[in-house]
Amino acid sequence: MTRKYRLNLKQALFIMLVAAVGFSGCKKYLDVNQNPNNPENVDPTFLLPTTQAAISQVVGNSFQVFGNIWAQYWTQSPLASQYKSIDQYSPTNTDFDNPWLNLYRVALINDDMILKSPKSSANLNGIAYVLKAYTFQLATDAFGDVPLSQALQPTVYRNPKYDTQQAVYDSIFVYIHKALPLLNATGDASLGAQDMIFQGNMTQWVAFANTLELRAYLRLSNVDPATAQAGIAALYATKPAFLTTDATITYTATGGNENPLYNEMVSPVLAQTQNVVASSTIVKAFTQNNDPRLGKFFTLFIDKVAPVDSLESIPQGSFLDYPNKKVSPPSPLVGGEADNPASATAPVKLISAAESYFLQAEAVARGWAAGDVTALYDAGITASFAATGAGDPTTYINGLPALTTASVNDKVKAIITQKYYAMCGFQGFEAWTEWRRTGYPTFFAITAHSLIDPGQLPLRMLYPSSELTSNSSYPGTVPIYKPVWWGLPNP
């Protein structure tokens, strides 16, 4: 029986430190462009969990907080203060130092060491290319133009240039196409427990790569629909398998091995303070739909009777208007309840099965792929109900407008809106990203005490202060209300 490999970030960084010292002797082992002089001196399988742990730290913690607040699932609690600036659309550059470090100076640099190692297997290199594509997509979707072509080259170690988002997306497809034949190679020893996501299952990695490629092409639906359509047609010509199960990293209740968000919430700094609570934006939407997932994504107060009435929320960003009000927190299912140890075991979802089905449904709805749009749409909803334990979705699905006679735009709107519901708490960054791409759902509210121009919503993250102070190629601060390359402007 294969044991799942679980690694906390401290352990991952220790592995990276040992590896870096072993083949470079350089104290600045975390630098984005540190030169791994002799990658042959480290077992590359040790670098895989390090890479995956760093990605999960970003997806499951910093991007989880920003995403869930800016997607209006969560808002700042009136009884705390940690995320007030995020909820008021006024983050600082320093807020993004940690995610940038984990993406560039841990995930990508260790991933690059795998690819440069002569000891690496075909399967391991295939995974590394997929993770490289995934990580660069995270970075460019968050920040816009980012270092790519010079990012991991020691000859330009100090000041890597910023490449355009279009160039980054071109590279994403290149990395995925390099990965697929390597993932399909036979005869390699199983990576087993060293692979925290699929435990060495190459069939699942192929499905992950295909699903990631579909996601990336659909991201271009507005900015470059011709490329998106042609790319999806070529993908479907290969008769691809897509994810039917969640791609996750799982955690335990053991100290240091908890869900990354919960691990931070119980740290001495936050001391189990409940900073994030239910936003009325999502609660109203779930309530209007009689959606049973509401009580799964948020913790209900036990002194109430009716399920809907027992959930307390406040309008987005209105923490100043409700002093001393107790508001429902995100549930342990998504790792968001600070004083509930069950939050420790919440998974970090890199791509969910629900997302996979909704991506396929959108490709069909746009006429870019063959398939049954209704069946795929229903499968996305069903996967979400199963993941939350919300019961049989038949009644919910039957209450939705049929897609069969809807226009293309109405089909896409329905698909993205249902994807938004499914991503609540689990995939906040991805939900916010899809809203930036499509404008759906259409019921977002301006935060109550915004500190930016009236009517504006956040459309990107700020470059970190570490780039401002250390990289002479730094392109300057871009306002958070300016859309990224593939994104829509503020409505």
N, C-alpha and C positions, 0 to 999 in steps of 0.2 A: 504494500500500500504506500503510495507516494505521499509524503508529508508536505503540506504547504509551507513555503518558505516565507517568513515574515521578518521584515527588517525595518527598524526605525531609522530616522534620518541621522541620528547621532552615530549609529552603527555604520550606516552607509558612508558617512563622511570619514569615519575612522578607516574603513577599507580603502577609500580613495587616498587618504593621507599616507597609509602604508605603501600603497602602490606608487604614488607620486614620489615619495622619498626614495623608494627602492630603485626607480629608474631615472630620477632627475636630481635628487638632492636639493631641490629648490624649495625655499620656505614659502614662496608665493604659489602654492599648488592650486589655489582656488582661482587664479587669474583666468579670465576668459580666453586668453591666448597663450597660456603657459605651454611651453614646448615639451611634449613627452619624448625625450631624446631616445629612449630605448624601450619602447612598448613591449618588446619581446621578453622582457624580464618579469612580466606580470601575467598571471593566468587570466585571460580575458573574461572567463566565466564569472570571476569575482566582481568584474565591473558592471555586469548586467543588472544585478539587484540594486547597485548604487545608482545607476541611471534611472531605473524604474522608480526607486524611492524618491529621488529628486523631483521627477515629474509629478508624482502623486502628492508631494508636499505643496506644489504650486496649484494643481487642479483641486486638491482637497482642502486647501487652507486659504492662502491669500486670494487666489482667483475665485474661490468659493464664496468668500465674504463679499468681495467687490461685485461678483456676478449676481449673487442672490439679492443684494441690496439694489443694484441698478436694474435688475430684472423685476424688481418690486414684489418679490416673494417675502423678503425680510426687511425690517426697518430697525432703526436704533431704539432700544428700550428707553422709556422715560426715566428708568431707575438706574441708568448707567451712562457712560459717556465715550466708550472706546472708539466708536465708529461714527461720531457726529459729523466729522468733516467729510467722510465718504457719502453720508446721507444728504449732506448739503452741497454735494458736487464740488467740493473744494479740497481734494487731496493734495499732498505735496509730493515733490519728486522723490523724497526719501521713503515714501510709502511703498515705492516699487523697487527699492534696492534688493530686498530679499528674493522676490520672485525672479528678478533678472539674474541674480547670482545663481539661483538654483537651476534656471534654464540654461544659461550660458556656461557658468563656471563649474557646474557639477554635471548636469545631465548631458549636455552636448560634448563637453571635453572628455568625459568617460566613454561616451558612445563613440567618439572619434578614436579613442585608444583601442577600443574593440576592433574597429575597422582597420587600424594600422597594425594590429598584432599578427605576426605570422603563425601564432598558435590558435587563432580563431577558426572555428569551423564554418562551413557554408551556412548552416542553419542559424548560427549565432550572428553571422554577418547580416543575414536576411532580417533578423529581428532588429539589429542595430540600425539598418537603413529605414525600417518602418518607424522606429522610435525617433530617428533623426527627422523624418518627415513630420511626424506628430508634433515634435517639440518646436520645430521652426514654424509650423502653423500656429501653435499657441502663441509664440512670440510675435509674429507678424499680425495676427488677429487682434492682439492686445495693443501693440504699440505702433503699428504701421510699418514704415521703412525700418529695417533692422540690419545689423551686420550679418553678412552671409558669406560672400566669396572670400573675404579676408578674416572671417571671424575666428578660425581655428588655425591660422597660419602663423608660426612663430616669427617669420621674417617681418611681419607687420604687427607684432605683438602689442604695441602700445596703442595704436590708433586705427583700428579697423574701420573701413568706410561703411557707410550705410547703403544697402542695396534697396531698390524699389520693391514694393510689395509684389508687383507683377513678377519680378525676377525671383523672389522667394517662392511664389506659387509655382513658377516653372520648375524650380528645383525640387519642390515637394513631389511633383509627378515623376521626375527623374529618379528620386530616391525610391519611390514605391516600385517603379518598373525594374530597378536594380534588385530590389528585395525579392520579388516573386519567384524567379528561378532558383534563388538561394534557399528560399523557404521550402520549395518543392524538391530540393536535393535529398537523396536517400543515402543511408549508410552512416550518417552522423550519430554519435552517441547522444542520447536524450539529455537535454539540459535540466530536466526535472525540477527540483526544488529551487534551483538558481533563478528560474523564471517565475517571478512572483505573480504574473498575470495569467498565463496559460499552462504553467508547469511543463513547458517543453512541447506542447501540442501544436505541431506545425499546421494542421488543418485549421485550427482556430486562428493562427497567425495569418494564414492566407485570407481567411474571411475578414479579419481585422484590416488587413492591407486594402482589400477591395472596398470595404465600407468607408475607410478613410479617404480613398481616392474619390468615391462617390460624393462624400461630404465636401471635399476640396473643389471638385468641379461645380457642384451646386452653389458654392460660395461665389462663383463668378457669374451667377445667373443674371445679374443686372449690369455689371461692368463689362462683361465679355461673353454674352450668351452664345455666340457662334462657337467659341472655343469650348464652352461648357457642354453644348449639345454634341459637338464632334467627339469630345473626350468621353462622354458618357456612352455614346454609340460604340466607340472602340472598346470601352470596358465591357459592355454587355455582349459584344461579339465574342468575348472569351468565355461566355457562359459562367459568369463569376458566382461564387458562393459568398453570401453576406452573413454577418453576425446574426445569430438567432438566440444568443445568450449574452449577458452583460460581460463586457471586458472590464474587470475590476481588480483592485488590489484590496485584500482583506486584512483585517487587524484583529487583535486580541485585547482583552482587558488587562493584560500584563503591563506594568509600568514601562513607559517608553515605546511600547508597540501599539499604542492606541491610534484611532483615527486622527489625522493630523490636526483638524480643527479642534476636536475635543482635547487633544494633547496640549494645545496652546491654551484652551479655556481653563484647564485645571493647573496651569503653570503658576508659579508664584506671582508673576506679573498680573495675570487676570484673576487668579484666585477664585475660580468658579463663578465669576460674575456673569450674569445672563445679559449680554449686550444686544443680541439680535432677537427680535420678536416678530410676530405675524403682521404683515402689511395688509391693510384693508383692500388694496388693489387685487391681490390674489384671493383673499377670503370672500369678497363680494362675488367674484367670478365663479368660484367653486360653489358658493351658496345658491346663486341663480341657476346653476346647472344641476342642483341636487347631487353634487359629486361626492360619493362616499370616501374619496381619497383625502378630503379635507382633514378628517380626524386622524389620518395616518401621517400626514406631513407635519401636523402641529399637535401639541399636547393640549388636551381638553381639560378644563377645570372640573374637578369632581363634585363641586358644590352646585352644579347646574344639572338640569334634567335633559332637555332636548339637545341632541348632538350639535346642531348649528349654534344654538344659543350659548352653549358651553365653551365656545371659542371666542376669545377676546382679541381684537385687533385695533390698530390705530392707523389713520391715513399716513401715507408715505411721508417720512421726514417730519412728522408732527410731534416729536418727542417733547418739544418745549411747551406744547399746548395741553399736555396731559400729565402734569406733575403728579407723582406718586401713584399713577395708574399701573396696575398689574396687567400685563398683556401676555397672551399665550406664546410660549417659545416654540421654535422648531422641535420636532420630536426626536427621540433617540434614533429613529429609523434613518435619519439623514445626518446624525452625529451632532445635532445642534442644541441639545439641552445640556447646559453646563453642569447642573447638579444631579444628573442621572447617569450613573456609570454605564448604562446600556449604550450610551452614545459612543463609547470607546470602540465598539465592534462594527460601527457603520462602515460600509465599504466606500472606497473612492471609485467612481465610475468614469473610465476614460472614454468609452463609447458604450451606450446602453443598447439592449435589444430593441427597446421602443424606438430609440433614435434611428437605428438601422432600418426598421420598417417604415418609419415616416420619411426617411431619405429616399427609399425606393418608391414610396407612394408619390412623392413630389416629382421625381424623375418621370414617372408614368404620366402624372397629371399634366406636365409641361409638354408631353408628346415626345420626349427624348429617350424613352425606353418603353419596351413592351411589358405588359403585365396588367393585373387586375387592381386598379387603384383603390376600389372599395375594400377588397380583401386585405390589401397591405395597410390601409388606413385603420381598419378594424383590428388588424394584428398588432399595430403600434399601441392602440388603446388597451388591448387585451394584455400585452406584455407589461404595460405600466400597472394595470390592476393586479397582475400576478406579483410584480415586484414589491408592491405595497401591501399585499394581503387584503385588498379592498373587496374581494369577493367576485361574484359573477358579473361581468360588465355588460351582459346582454341588454338589460333594461336601459342602461345609460346609452349604449350604442343605438338602440332603437329610437331613442328620443332625439337623436341628432338629425339635422337635415341630410337628405340623401345627396351623394356626390354625383350620381349618374347624369343628372341634367344640368349640373352647375357649370358655369364658365370656367375657363382655365384659372383666372384670377381668384374666383371664389373657391375653387378646389384647393389652390395653394394656400389661401387664407385659412381654410378649415384645417388643413394638414398642419400648418405651422402653429396655429392656435392650440390644437390638441397636443402637439409636441411640447409646447410651452407648459401646458398643464402637467405632462408626464415628467418634465425635467425639474419640477419644483423641489428645491432643497438639494437634490442630487447633482444636478448639472447647471448650476446657476450661471457660470461663465458662458456656456454654450447657448443657453436660453437668451441671455442678453445679446450674444453675438448674432443669433438668428433674427432677433428683433431689429438689430442694426442693419442686417442685410435686407429684410423683407418689409419691415414696418408692422409686422404682426407679432403679438396681438395689438389691437388698435385702442385699447382702453388704459394705457399708461397715463399716470398723472404726474404733473410737475411736483417735485418734492416741496413740502410745505415751507421750508425756510432756505430756499436755494441761495447760494452766494455767487452764482454766475448770472449772465444776462437773462432777463425774463424770457420764459418760454423755451429755454434750452434744456436738453437732456444730455447726459454723458455718452459720447460716441467712441471714445478711446481711452487708454491709460496713458499716463505721462511717462516720459523717459526717466530712468532713475538718476538720482543725484550723482551716483558713482560714475556714470557716463559723462555727465556735465563737467565733473572735476578732473577726469582722467583721460578722456578721449578727445583729442583735438578735432576729430571728425564729427563730433557731436553736432547734430543738425539744428539745435535750438529747441526750446520748449514749444510744443504744439498744443493749442487749447483743447480741452477734453470734449468740446462740443463740435470740433471739426471732424467730419467723417473720414474713416480710413478708405483706401482705394476702392474696395468693393462695396462700401457701405452707402446707405441713403443719408441725405441730409436730415436735419431735424424737421419734424412735421410742422 
